[in-house]
Amino acid sequence: MTTKTSATAERQHQGSADCACDSGARKAVAVDPEIKAANRHRLRRIEGQIRGLQKMVEDDRYCADIITQIASVQEALRGVARNLMRNHLHHCAAKALRSGKKQEAQAMYDELLELIYAHLR
C-alpha cells in the first residue's frame, strides 16, 4: 500500500472523509452519505416531476399550470445545487483557502465566483 493510500485509509478510519482536492481528481469523495442520499431522493422526485410535465404538455394542459410546475422543478434543482455548494465550500474551498498557497486560493476564489455568477440568474 502506498503512503498516500495508507494515509487515506487512516483518515477514513478516523471518520474524516477525503476531499477530491487530495487526489487531484475532479470527483466528490467527501460528500456526507446523508446529503448524498437526500440529493438522490430529490433528483428522483424531480425526475418524476419532469415526466409529469411531459404528460401535461402532451395532454394540452393549461399553460399557467405547466409554468407553475416548471417553477417547482427549478426550485427543487436549486435545493440540490445548494446542498452541493455547501459541501464544496465545506471541503474543497475551505482547504484551498486555508492552504496558504496564493495560486490555489486564487483559483478557488475564481471558481466560486464563476459558480455564483452562473447560477444567480
Backbone atoms as SQL, in Angstrom:
CREATE TABLE atoms (id INTEGER PRIMARY KEY, chain TEXT, resi INTEGER, resn TEXT, atom TEXT, x REAL, y REAL, z REAL);
INSERT INTO atoms VALUES
  (1, 'A', 1, 'MET', 'N', 0.847, -1.161, 0.000),
  (2, 'A', 1, 'MET', 'CA', 0.000, 0.000, 0.000),
  (3, 'A', 1, 'MET', 'C', 0.900, 1.234, 0.000),
  (4, 'A', 2, 'THR', 'N', 0.576, 2.212, -0.833),
  (5, 'A', 2, 'THR', 'CA', 1.387, 3.419, -0.907),
  (6, 'A', 2, 'THR', 'C', 1.136, 4.294, 0.305),
  (7, 'A', 3, 'THR', 'N', 2.029, 5.258, 0.517),
  (8, 'A', 3, 'THR', 'CA', 1.878, 6.165, 1.640),
  (9, 'A', 3, 'THR', 'C', 0.578, 6.940, 1.539),
  (10, 'A', 4, 'LYS', 'N', 0.283, 7.442, 0.334),
  (11, 'A', 4, 'LYS', 'CA', -0.956, 8.202, 0.138),
  (12, 'A', 4, 'LYS', 'C', -2.169, 7.324, 0.437),
  (13, 'A', 5, 'THR', 'N', -2.138, 6.085, -0.036),
  (14, 'A', 5, 'THR', 'CA', -3.252, 5.180, 0.197),
  (15, 'A', 5, 'THR', 'C', -3.398, 4.868, 1.678),
  (16, 'A', 6, 'SER', 'N', -2.294, 4.642, 2.370),
  (17, 'A', 6, 'SER', 'CA', -2.380, 4.336, 3.790),
  (18, 'A', 6, 'SER', 'C', -2.833, 5.558, 4.573),
  (19, 'A', 7, 'ALA', 'N', -2.416, 6.756, 4.159),
  (20, 'A', 7, 'ALA', 'CA', -2.881, 7.976, 4.822),
  (21, 'A', 7, 'ALA', 'C', -4.381, 8.149, 4.601),
  (22, 'A', 8, 'THR', 'N', -4.828, 7.854, 3.385),
  (23, 'A', 8, 'THR', 'CA', -6.253, 7.937, 3.072),
  (24, 'A', 8, 'THR', 'C', -7.029, 6.961, 3.932),
  (25, 'A', 9, 'ALA', 'N', -6.564, 5.728, 4.017),
  (26, 'A', 9, 'ALA', 'CA', -7.247, 4.721, 4.816),
  (27, 'A', 9, 'ALA', 'C', -7.285, 5.137, 6.282),
  (28, 'A', 10, 'GLU', 'N', -6.186, 5.726, 6.771),
  (29, 'A', 10, 'GLU', 'CA', -6.146, 6.169, 8.158),
  (30, 'A', 10, 'GLU', 'C', -7.162, 7.272, 8.415),
  (31, 'A', 11, 'ARG', 'N', -7.255, 8.276, 7.515),
  (32, 'A', 11, 'ARG', 'CA', -8.218, 9.359, 7.695),
  (33, 'A', 11, 'ARG', 'C', -9.637, 8.814, 7.656),
  (34, 'A', 12, 'GLN', 'N', -9.900, 7.889, 6.729),
  (35, 'A', 12, 'GLN', 'CA', -11.245, 7.326, 6.640),
  (36, 'A', 12, 'GLN', 'C', -11.559, 6.519, 7.890),
  (37, 'A', 13, 'HIS', 'N', -10.560, 5.817, 8.394),
  (38, 'A', 13, 'HIS', 'CA', -10.747, 5.051, 9.616),
  (39, 'A', 13, 'HIS', 'C', -11.079, 5.982, 10.780),
  (40, 'A', 14, 'GLN', 'N', -10.459, 7.181, 10.793),
  (41, 'A', 14, 'GLN', 'CA', -10.703, 8.136, 11.860),
  (42, 'A', 14, 'GLN', 'C', -12.012, 8.882, 11.669),
  (43, 'A', 15, 'GLY', 'N', -12.709, 8.651, 10.540),
  (44, 'A', 15, 'GLY', 'CA', -14.016, 9.242, 10.346),
  (45, 'A', 15, 'GLY', 'C', -14.026, 10.512, 9.530),
  (46, 'A', 16, 'SER', 'N', -12.877, 10.985, 9.045),
  (47, 'A', 16, 'SER', 'CA', -12.908, 12.195, 8.215),
  (48, 'A', 16, 'SER', 'C', -12.712, 11.797, 6.764),
  (49, 'A', 17, 'ALA', 'N', -13.623, 12.226, 5.953),
  (50, 'A', 17, 'ALA', 'CA', -13.572, 11.889, 4.537),
  (51, 'A', 17, 'ALA', 'C', -12.542, 12.744, 3.827),
  (52, 'A', 18, 'ASP', 'N', -11.951, 12.190, 2.786),
  (53, 'A', 18, 'ASP', 'CA', -11.015, 12.936, 1.962),
  (54, 'A', 18, 'ASP', 'C', -11.776, 13.914, 1.095),
  (55, 'A', 19, 'CYS', 'N', -11.078, 14.890, 0.642),
  (56, 'A', 19, 'CYS', 'CA', -11.627, 15.850, -0.306),
  (57, 'A', 19, 'CYS', 'C', -11.087, 15.482, -1.674),
  (58, 'A', 20, 'ALA', 'N', -11.858, 15.772, -2.714),
  (59, 'A', 20, 'ALA', 'CA', -11.399, 15.498, -4.072),
  (60, 'A', 20, 'ALA', 'C', -10.094, 16.216, -4.346),
  (61, 'A', 21, 'CYS', 'N', -9.862, 17.308, -3.631),
  (62, 'A', 21, 'CYS', 'CA', -8.628, 18.078, -3.823),
  (63, 'A', 21, 'CYS', 'C', -7.404, 17.233, -3.493),
  (64, 'A', 22, 'ASP', 'N', -7.531, 16.266, -2.593),
  (65, 'A', 22, 'ASP', 'CA', -6.401, 15.433, -2.194),
  (66, 'A', 22, 'ASP', 'C', -5.892, 14.566, -3.330),
  (67, 'A', 23, 'SER', 'N', -6.783, 14.140, -4.202),
  (68, 'A', 23, 'SER', 'CA', -6.396, 13.194, -5.238),
  (69, 'A', 23, 'SER', 'C', -6.068, 13.859, -6.560),
  (70, 'A', 24, 'GLY', 'N', -6.394, 15.140, -6.691),
  (71, 'A', 24, 'GLY', 'CA', -6.192, 15.808, -7.968),
  (72, 'A', 24, 'GLY', 'C', -7.296, 15.470, -8.958),
  (73, 'A', 25, 'ALA', 'N', -8.202, 14.600, -8.583),
  (74, 'A', 25, 'ALA', 'CA', -9.318, 14.212, -9.453),
  (75, 'A', 25, 'ALA', 'C', -10.462, 15.198, -9.269),
  (76, 'A', 26, 'ARG', 'N', -11.293, 15.299, -10.262),
  (77, 'A', 26, 'ARG', 'CA', -12.473, 16.159, -10.144),
  (78, 'A', 26, 'ARG', 'C', -13.662, 15.264, -9.837),
  (79, 'A', 27, 'LYS', 'N', -13.615, 14.666, -8.668),
  (80, 'A', 27, 'LYS', 'CA', -14.680, 13.775, -8.228),
  (81, 'A', 27, 'LYS', 'C', -14.930, 14.044, -6.755),
  (82, 'A', 28, 'ALA', 'N', -16.173, 14.200, -6.389),
  (83, 'A', 28, 'ALA', 'CA', -16.515, 14.469, -4.995),
  (84, 'A', 28, 'ALA', 'C', -16.400, 13.187, -4.193),
  (85, 'A', 29, 'VAL', 'N', -15.486, 13.175, -3.254),
  (86, 'A', 29, 'VAL', 'CA', -15.325, 11.993, -2.406),
  (87, 'A', 29, 'VAL', 'C', -15.607, 12.288, -0.949),
  (88, 'A', 30, 'ALA', 'N', -15.956, 13.549, -0.638),
  (89, 'A', 30, 'ALA', 'CA', -16.188, 13.912, 0.754),
  (90, 'A', 30, 'ALA', 'C', -17.657, 14.240, 1.018),
  (91, 'A', 31, 'VAL', 'N', -18.538, 13.788, 0.170),
  (92, 'A', 31, 'VAL', 'CA', -19.954, 14.083, 0.356),
  (93, 'A', 31, 'VAL', 'C', -20.494, 13.230, 1.497),
  (94, 'A', 32, 'ASP', 'N', -21.135, 13.891, 2.435),
  (95, 'A', 32, 'ASP', 'CA', -21.755, 13.204, 3.556),
  (96, 'A', 32, 'ASP', 'C', -22.788, 12.228, 3.005),
  (97, 'A', 33, 'PRO', 'N', -22.796, 10.977, 3.467),
  (98, 'A', 33, 'PRO', 'CA', -23.744, 9.979, 2.949),
  (99, 'A', 33, 'PRO', 'C', -25.205, 10.407, 3.075),
  (100, 'A', 34, 'GLU', 'N', -25.553, 11.128, 4.132),
  (101, 'A', 34, 'GLU', 'CA', -26.937, 11.589, 4.294),
  (102, 'A', 34, 'GLU', 'C', -27.288, 12.652, 3.253),
  (103, 'A', 35, 'ILE', 'N', -26.337, 13.548, 2.967),
  (104, 'A', 35, 'ILE', 'CA', -26.565, 14.577, 1.948),
  (105, 'A', 35, 'ILE', 'C', -26.687, 13.920, 0.579),
  (106, 'A', 36, 'LYS', 'N', -25.837, 12.947, 0.319),
  (107, 'A', 36, 'LYS', 'CA', -25.886, 12.240, -0.967),
  (108, 'A', 36, 'LYS', 'C', -27.237, 11.542, -1.127),
  (109, 'A', 37, 'ALA', 'N', -27.689, 10.879, -0.085),
  (110, 'A', 37, 'ALA', 'CA', -28.981, 10.187, -0.145),
  (111, 'A', 37, 'ALA', 'C', -30.117, 11.186, -0.350),
  (112, 'A', 38, 'ALA', 'N', -30.049, 12.322, 0.345),
  (113, 'A', 38, 'ALA', 'CA', -31.088, 13.342, 0.195),
  (114, 'A', 38, 'ALA', 'C', -31.092, 13.893, -1.229),
  (115, 'A', 39, 'ASN', 'N', -29.906, 14.132, -1.792),
  (116, 'A', 39, 'ASN', 'CA', -29.824, 14.629, -3.166),
  (117, 'A', 39, 'ASN', 'C', -30.373, 13.606, -4.159),
  (118, 'A', 40, 'ARG', 'N', -30.021, 12.346, -3.968),
  (119, 'A', 40, 'ARG', 'CA', -30.531, 11.303, -4.873),
  (120, 'A', 40, 'ARG', 'C', -32.051, 11.224, -4.785),
  (121, 'A', 41, 'HIS', 'N', -32.592, 11.311, -3.572),
  (122, 'A', 41, 'HIS', 'CA', -34.051, 11.268, -3.381),
  (123, 'A', 41, 'HIS', 'C', -34.709, 12.454, -4.088),
  (124, 'A', 42, 'ARG', 'N', -34.138, 13.640, -3.890),
  (125, 'A', 42, 'ARG', 'CA', -34.686, 14.834, -4.547),
  (126, 'A', 42, 'ARG', 'C', -34.641, 14.699, -6.059),
  (127, 'A', 43, 'LEU', 'N', -33.517, 14.205, -6.569),
  (128, 'A', 43, 'LEU', 'CA', -33.388, 14.081, -8.028),
  (129, 'A', 43, 'LEU', 'C', -34.375, 13.064, -8.594),
  (130, 'A', 44, 'ARG', 'N', -34.647, 11.997, -7.846),
  (131, 'A', 44, 'ARG', 'CA', -35.660, 11.034, -8.302),
  (132, 'A', 44, 'ARG', 'C', -37.045, 11.675, -8.325),
  (133, 'A', 45, 'ARG', 'N', -37.333, 12.487, -7.310),
  (134, 'A', 45, 'ARG', 'CA', -38.610, 13.185, -7.270),
  (135, 'A', 45, 'ARG', 'C', -38.707, 14.179, -8.434),
  (136, 'A', 46, 'ILE', 'N', -37.604, 14.875, -8.709),
  (137, 'A', 46, 'ILE', 'CA', -37.572, 15.825, -9.826),
  (138, 'A', 46, 'ILE', 'C', -37.785, 15.090, -11.142),
  (139, 'A', 47, 'GLU', 'N', -37.183, 13.914, -11.262),
  (140, 'A', 47, 'GLU', 'CA', -37.369, 13.102, -12.470),
  (141, 'A', 47, 'GLU', 'C', -38.854, 12.800, -12.674),
  (142, 'A', 48, 'GLY', 'N', -39.543, 12.484, -11.596),
  (143, 'A', 48, 'GLY', 'CA', -40.981, 12.242, -11.677),
  (144, 'A', 48, 'GLY', 'C', -41.744, 13.500, -12.066),
  (145, 'A', 49, 'GLN', 'N', -41.307, 14.645, -11.534),
  (146, 'A', 49, 'GLN', 'CA', -41.950, 15.903, -11.891),
  (147, 'A', 49, 'GLN', 'C', -41.768, 16.197, -13.382),
  (148, 'A', 50, 'ILE', 'N', -40.602, 15.893, -13.910),
  (149, 'A', 50, 'ILE', 'CA', -40.330, 16.120, -15.333),
  (150, 'A', 50, 'ILE', 'C', -41.241, 15.236, -16.184),
  (151, 'A', 51, 'ARG', 'N', -41.403, 13.981, -15.783),
  (152, 'A', 51, 'ARG', 'CA', -42.331, 13.103, -16.511),
  (153, 'A', 51, 'ARG', 'C', -43.748, 13.658, -16.454),
  (154, 'A', 52, 'GLY', 'N', -44.119, 14.198, -15.292),
  (155, 'A', 52, 'GLY', 'CA', -45.437, 14.819, -15.159),
  (156, 'A', 52, 'GLY', 'C', -45.584, 16.024, -16.079),
  (157, 'A', 53, 'LEU', 'N', -44.525, 16.817, -16.202),
  (158, 'A', 53, 'LEU', 'CA', -44.549, 17.955, -17.121),
  (159, 'A', 53, 'LEU', 'C', -44.729, 17.498, -18.565),
  (160, 'A', 54, 'GLN', 'N', -44.036, 16.433, -18.931),
  (161, 'A', 54, 'GLN', 'CA', -44.179, 15.918, -20.298),
  (162, 'A', 54, 'GLN', 'C', -45.623, 15.514, -20.558),
  (163, 'A', 55, 'LYS', 'N', -46.229, 14.860, -19.576),
  (164, 'A', 55, 'LYS', 'CA', -47.625, 14.441, -19.737),
  (165, 'A', 55, 'LYS', 'C', -48.545, 15.651, -19.814),
  (166, 'A', 56, 'MET', 'N', -48.269, 16.671, -19.007),
  (167, 'A', 56, 'MET', 'CA', -49.090, 17.885, -19.048),
  (168, 'A', 56, 'MET', 'C', -49.038, 18.518, -20.437),
  (169, 'A', 57, 'VAL', 'N', -47.852, 18.560, -21.040),
  (170, 'A', 57, 'VAL', 'CA', -47.710, 19.134, -22.385),
  (171, 'A', 57, 'VAL', 'C', -48.453, 18.270, -23.401),
  (172, 'A', 58, 'GLU', 'N', -48.265, 16.939, -23.297),
  (173, 'A', 58, 'GLU', 'CA', -48.945, 16.029, -24.222),
  (174, 'A', 58, 'GLU', 'C', -50.462, 16.160, -24.118),
  (175, 'A', 59, 'ASP', 'N', -50.962, 16.399, -22.905),
  (176, 'A', 59, 'ASP', 'CA', -52.404, 16.496, -22.663),
  (177, 'A', 59, 'ASP', 'C', -52.953, 17.904, -22.877),
  (178, 'A', 60, 'ASP', 'N', -52.111, 18.800, -23.405),
  (179, 'A', 60, 'ASP', 'CA', -52.528, 20.189, -23.658),
  (180, 'A', 60, 'ASP', 'C', -53.100, 20.862, -22.419),
  (181, 'A', 61, 'ARG', 'N', -52.443, 20.647, -21.285),
  (182, 'A', 61, 'ARG', 'CA', -52.894, 21.281, -20.046),
  (183, 'A', 61, 'ARG', 'C', -52.717, 22.791, -20.127),
  (184, 'A', 62, 'TYR', 'N', -53.390, 23.486, -19.281),
  (185, 'A', 62, 'TYR', 'CA', -53.372, 24.943, -19.225),
  (186, 'A', 62, 'TYR', 'C', -51.941, 25.431, -19.005),
  (187, 'A', 63, 'CYS', 'N', -51.516, 26.387, -19.846),
  (188, 'A', 63, 'CYS', 'CA', -50.120, 26.865, -19.843),
  (189, 'A', 63, 'CYS', 'C', -49.659, 27.340, -18.466),
  (190, 'A', 64, 'ALA', 'N', -50.516, 28.084, -17.779),
  (191, 'A', 64, 'ALA', 'CA', -50.137, 28.608, -16.464),
  (192, 'A', 64, 'ALA', 'C', -49.851, 27.479, -15.474),
  (193, 'A', 65, 'ASP', 'N', -50.596, 26.375, -15.576),
  (194, 'A', 65, 'ASP', 'CA', -50.355, 25.225, -14.693),
  (195, 'A', 65, 'ASP', 'C', -48.992, 24.589, -14.990),
  (196, 'A', 66, 'ILE', 'N', -48.662, 24.492, -16.258),
  (197, 'A', 66, 'ILE', 'CA', -47.367, 23.919, -16.650),
  (198, 'A', 66, 'ILE', 'C', -46.233, 24.820, -16.144),
  (199, 'A', 67, 'ILE', 'N', -46.395, 26.119, -16.324),
  (200, 'A', 67, 'ILE', 'CA', -45.368, 27.064, -15.883),
  (201, 'A', 67, 'ILE', 'C', -45.172, 26.980, -14.366),
  (202, 'A', 68, 'THR', 'N', -46.253, 26.820, -13.637),
  (203, 'A', 68, 'THR', 'CA', -46.162, 26.678, -12.179),
  (204, 'A', 68, 'THR', 'C', -45.360, 25.430, -11.819),
  (205, 'A', 69, 'GLN', 'N', -45.617, 24.338, -12.512),
  (206, 'A', 69, 'GLN', 'CA', -44.875, 23.100, -12.255),
  (207, 'A', 69, 'GLN', 'C', -43.399, 23.239, -12.630),
  (208, 'A', 70, 'ILE', 'N', -43.116, 23.965, -13.702),
  (209, 'A', 70, 'ILE', 'CA', -41.717, 24.205, -14.104),
  (210, 'A', 70, 'ILE', 'C', -40.995, 24.966, -12.996),
  (211, 'A', 71, 'ALA', 'N', -41.654, 25.967, -12.425),
  (212, 'A', 71, 'ALA', 'CA', -41.053, 26.732, -11.328),
  (213, 'A', 71, 'ALA', 'C', -40.756, 25.833, -10.132),
  (214, 'A', 72, 'SER', 'N', -41.634, 24.880, -9.882),
  (215, 'A', 72, 'SER', 'CA', -41.433, 23.937, -8.788),
  (216, 'A', 72, 'SER', 'C', -40.196, 23.067, -9.031),
  (217, 'A', 73, 'VAL', 'N', -40.036, 22.598, -10.249),
  (218, 'A', 73, 'VAL', 'CA', -38.866, 21.782, -10.612),
  (219, 'A', 73, 'VAL', 'C', -37.588, 22.608, -10.474),
  (220, 'A', 74, 'GLN', 'N', -37.634, 23.848, -10.944),
  (221, 'A', 74, 'GLN', 'CA', -36.456, 24.708, -10.848),
  (222, 'A', 74, 'GLN', 'C', -36.042, 24.922, -9.393),
  (223, 'A', 75, 'GLU', 'N', -37.001, 25.128, -8.522),
  (224, 'A', 75, 'GLU', 'CA', -36.690, 25.330, -7.105),
  (225, 'A', 75, 'GLU', 'C', -36.109, 24.055, -6.494),
  (226, 'A', 76, 'ALA', 'N', -36.646, 22.907, -6.875),
  (227, 'A', 76, 'ALA', 'CA', -36.106, 21.634, -6.379),
  (228, 'A', 76, 'ALA', 'C', -34.660, 21.454, -6.836),
  (229, 'A', 77, 'LEU', 'N', -34.363, 21.800, -8.075),
  (230, 'A', 77, 'LEU', 'CA', -32.982, 21.717, -8.573),
  (231, 'A', 77, 'LEU', 'C', -32.069, 22.686, -7.825),
  (232, 'A', 78, 'ARG', 'N', -32.571, 23.872, -7.531),
  (233, 'A', 78, 'ARG', 'CA', -31.768, 24.827, -6.751),
  (234, 'A', 78, 'ARG', 'C', -31.444, 24.255, -5.367),
  (235, 'A', 79, 'GLY', 'N', -32.369, 23.505, -4.796),
  (236, 'A', 79, 'GLY', 'CA', -32.115, 22.874, -3.499),
  (237, 'A', 79, 'GLY', 'C', -30.974, 21.879, -3.569),
  (238, 'A', 80, 'VAL', 'N', -30.933, 21.084, -4.611),
  (239, 'A', 80, 'VAL', 'CA', -29.828, 20.145, -4.804),
  (240, 'A', 80, 'VAL', 'C', -28.530, 20.930, -4.976),
  (241, 'A', 81, 'ALA', 'N', -28.571, 21.984, -5.785),
  (242, 'A', 81, 'ALA', 'CA', -27.370, 22.795, -6.010),
  (243, 'A', 81, 'ALA', 'C', -26.876, 23.415, -4.703),
  (244, 'A', 82, 'ARG', 'N', -27.788, 23.867, -3.838),
  (245, 'A', 82, 'ARG', 'CA', -27.380, 24.436, -2.548),
  (246, 'A', 82, 'ARG', 'C', -26.660, 23.394, -1.698),
  (247, 'A', 83, 'ASN', 'N', -27.187, 22.184, -1.666),
  (248, 'A', 83, 'ASN', 'CA', -26.518, 21.115, -0.912),
  (249, 'A', 83, 'ASN', 'C', -25.115, 20.851, -1.457),
  (250, 'A', 84, 'LEU', 'N', -25.003, 20.816, -2.770),
  (251, 'A', 84, 'LEU', 'CA', -23.699, 20.572, -3.383),
  (252, 'A', 84, 'LEU', 'C', -22.732, 21.723, -3.117),
  (253, 'A', 85, 'MET', 'N', -23.235, 22.951, -3.192),
  (254, 'A', 85, 'MET', 'CA', -22.382, 24.113, -2.925),
  (255, 'A', 85, 'MET', 'C', -21.907, 24.098, -1.478),
  (256, 'A', 86, 'ARG', 'N', -22.808, 23.789, -0.563),
  (257, 'A', 86, 'ARG', 'CA', -22.432, 23.723, 0.858),
  (258, 'A', 86, 'ARG', 'C', -21.303, 22.714, 1.052),
  (259, 'A', 87, 'ASN', 'N', -21.426, 21.558, 0.438),
  (260, 'A', 87, 'ASN', 'CA', -20.392, 20.539, 0.561),
  (261, 'A', 87, 'ASN', 'C', -19.078, 21.031, -0.055),
  (262, 'A', 88, 'HIS', 'N', -19.164, 21.658, -1.223),
  (263, 'A', 88, 'HIS', 'CA', -17.964, 22.155, -1.905),
  (264, 'A', 88, 'HIS', 'C', -17.265, 23.210, -1.045),
  (265, 'A', 89, 'LEU', 'N', -18.035, 24.128, -0.469),
  (266, 'A', 89, 'LEU', 'CA', -17.454, 25.158, 0.388),
  (267, 'A', 89, 'LEU', 'C', -16.812, 24.543, 1.634),
  (268, 'A', 90, 'HIS', 'N', -17.491, 23.566, 2.204),
  (269, 'A', 90, 'HIS', 'CA', -17.016, 22.940, 3.442),
  (270, 'A', 90, 'HIS', 'C', -15.714, 22.166, 3.231),
  (271, 'A', 91, 'HIS', 'N', -15.582, 21.524, 2.100),
  (272, 'A', 91, 'HIS', 'CA', -14.409, 20.669, 1.878),
  (273, 'A', 91, 'HIS', 'C', -13.370, 21.334, 0.981),
  (274, 'A', 92, 'CYS', 'N', -13.603, 21.343, -0.293),
  (275, 'A', 92, 'CYS', 'CA', -12.586, 21.777, -1.253),
  (276, 'A', 92, 'CYS', 'C', -12.240, 23.254, -1.124),
  (277, 'A', 93, 'ALA', 'N', -13.250, 24.107, -1.031),
  (278, 'A', 93, 'ALA', 'CA', -12.976, 25.547, -0.968),
  (279, 'A', 93, 'ALA', 'C', -12.241, 25.884, 0.328),
  (280, 'A', 94, 'ALA', 'N', -12.710, 25.376, 1.439),
  (281, 'A', 94, 'ALA', 'CA', -12.053, 25.667, 2.716),
  (282, 'A', 94, 'ALA', 'C', -10.598, 25.203, 2.696),
  (283, 'A', 95, 'LYS', 'N', -10.363, 24.034, 2.136),
  (284, 'A', 95, 'LYS', 'CA', -8.995, 23.507, 2.069),
  (285, 'A', 95, 'LYS', 'C', -8.113, 24.412, 1.215),
  (286, 'A', 96, 'ALA', 'N', -8.612, 24.827, 0.065),
  (287, 'A', 96, 'ALA', 'CA', -7.821, 25.671, -0.828),
  (288, 'A', 96, 'ALA', 'C', -7.541, 27.035, -0.202),
  (289, 'A', 97, 'LEU', 'N', -8.537, 27.598, 0.453),
  (290, 'A', 97, 'LEU', 'CA', -8.369, 28.927, 1.037),
  (291, 'A', 97, 'LEU', 'C', -7.456, 28.910, 2.262),
  (292, 'A', 98, 'ARG', 'N', -7.427, 27.789, 2.972),
  (293, 'A', 98, 'ARG', 'CA', -6.550, 27.660, 4.139),
  (294, 'A', 98, 'ARG', 'C', -5.155, 27.164, 3.783),
  (295, 'A', 99, 'SER', 'N', -4.952, 26.785, 2.545),
  (296, 'A', 99, 'SER', 'CA', -3.701, 26.154, 2.149),
  (297, 'A', 99, 'SER', 'C', -2.475, 27.048, 2.300),
  (298, 'A', 100, 'GLY', 'N', -2.686, 28.351, 2.262),
  (299, 'A', 100, 'GLY', 'CA', -1.543, 29.256, 2.308),
  (300, 'A', 100, 'GLY', 'C', -0.878, 29.418, 0.954),
  (301, 'A', 101, 'LYS', 'N', -1.389, 28.713, -0.046),
  (302, 'A', 101, 'LYS', 'CA', -0.849, 28.808, -1.405),
  (303, 'A', 101, 'LYS', 'C', -1.687, 29.822, -2.162),
  (304, 'A', 102, 'LYS', 'N', -1.072, 30.947, -2.489),
  (305, 'A', 102, 'LYS', 'CA', -1.797, 32.053, -3.102),
  (306, 'A', 102, 'LYS', 'C', -2.461, 31.633, -4.417),
  (307, 'A', 103, 'GLN', 'N', -1.762, 30.873, -5.251),
  (308, 'A', 103, 'GLN', 'CA', -2.310, 30.467, -6.550),
  (309, 'A', 103, 'GLN', 'C', -3.511, 29.535, -6.371),
  (310, 'A', 104, 'GLU', 'N', -3.414, 28.608, -5.426),
  (311, 'A', 104, 'GLU', 'CA', -4.526, 27.676, -5.168),
  (312, 'A', 104, 'GLU', 'C', -5.742, 28.423, -4.630),
  (313, 'A', 105, 'ALA', 'N', -5.513, 29.354, -3.708),
  (314, 'A', 105, 'ALA', 'CA', -6.615, 30.139, -3.143),
  (315, 'A', 105, 'ALA', 'C', -7.267, 31.006, -4.224),
  (316, 'A', 106, 'GLN', 'N', -6.441, 31.640, -5.067),
  (317, 'A', 106, 'GLN', 'CA', -6.986, 32.497, -6.125),
  (318, 'A', 106, 'GLN', 'C', -7.813, 31.681, -7.117),
  (319, 'A', 107, 'ALA', 'N', -7.342, 30.501, -7.459),
  (320, 'A', 107, 'ALA', 'CA', -8.087, 29.632, -8.378),
  (321, 'A', 107, 'ALA', 'C', -9.444, 29.257, -7.772),
  (322, 'A', 108, 'MET', 'N', -9.462, 29.013, -6.458),
  (323, 'A', 108, 'MET', 'CA', -10.721, 28.664, -5.800),
  (324, 'A', 108, 'MET', 'C', -11.658, 29.865, -5.756),
  (325, 'A', 109, 'TYR', 'N', -11.132, 31.058, -5.446),
  (326, 'A', 109, 'TYR', 'CA', -11.975, 32.257, -5.488),
  (327, 'A', 109, 'TYR', 'C', -12.588, 32.418, -6.873),
  (328, 'A', 110, 'ASP', 'N', -11.786, 32.239, -7.906),
  (329, 'A', 110, 'ASP', 'CA', -12.281, 32.370, -9.278),
  (330, 'A', 110, 'ASP', 'C', -13.367, 31.336, -9.567),
  (331, 'A', 111, 'GLU', 'N', -13.134, 30.099, -9.150),
  (332, 'A', 111, 'GLU', 'CA', -14.129, 29.046, -9.374),
  (333, 'A', 111, 'GLU', 'C', -15.434, 29.371, -8.654),
  (334, 'A', 112, 'LEU', 'N', -15.343, 29.812, -7.407),
  (335, 'A', 112, 'LEU', 'CA', -16.550, 30.140, -6.644),
  (336, 'A', 112, 'LEU', 'C', -17.306, 31.302, -7.269),
  (337, 'A', 113, 'LEU', 'N', -16.591, 32.322, -7.701),
  (338, 'A', 113, 'LEU', 'CA', -17.252, 33.448, -8.350),
  (339, 'A', 113, 'LEU', 'C', -17.950, 33.016, -9.632),
  (340, 'A', 114, 'GLU', 'N', -17.310, 32.171, -10.410),
  (341, 'A', 114, 'GLU', 'CA', -17.940, 31.668, -11.639),
  (342, 'A', 114, 'GLU', 'C', -19.215, 30.894, -11.316),
  (343, 'A', 115, 'LEU', 'N', -19.158, 30.057, -10.284),
  (344, 'A', 115, 'LEU', 'CA', -20.351, 29.311, -9.883),
  (345, 'A', 115, 'LEU', 'C', -21.466, 30.257, -9.456),
  (346, 'A', 116, 'ILE', 'N', -21.122, 31.236, -8.664),
  (347, 'A', 116, 'ILE', 'CA', -22.128, 32.186, -8.179),
  (348, 'A', 116, 'ILE', 'C', -22.722, 32.975, -9.337),
  (349, 'A', 117, 'TYR', 'N', -21.872, 33.524, -10.182),
  (350, 'A', 117, 'TYR', 'CA', -22.372, 34.321, -11.317),
  (351, 'A', 117, 'TYR', 'C', -23.208, 33.481, -12.256),
  (352, 'A', 118, 'ALA', 'N', -22.801, 32.265, -12.517),
  (353, 'A', 118, 'ALA', 'CA', -23.509, 31.407, -13.466),
  (354, 'A', 118, 'ALA', 'C', -24.888, 30.988, -12.936),
  (355, 'A', 119, 'HIS', 'N', -25.033, 30.949, -11.609),
  (356, 'A', 119, 'HIS', 'CA', -26.273, 30.405, -11.051),
  (357, 'A', 119, 'HIS', 'C', -27.124, 31.422, -10.312),
  (358, 'A', 120, 'LEU', 'N', -26.784, 32.697, -10.426),
  (359, 'A', 120, 'LEU', 'CA', -27.591, 33.731, -9.790),
  (360, 'A', 120, 'LEU', 'C', -28.686, 34.262, -10.696),
  (361, 'A', 121, 'ARG', 'N', -28.799, 33.741, -11.875),
  (362, 'A', 121, 'ARG', 'CA', -29.808, 34.231, -12.819),
  (363, 'A', 121, 'ARG', 'C', -31.197, 33.886, -12.396);
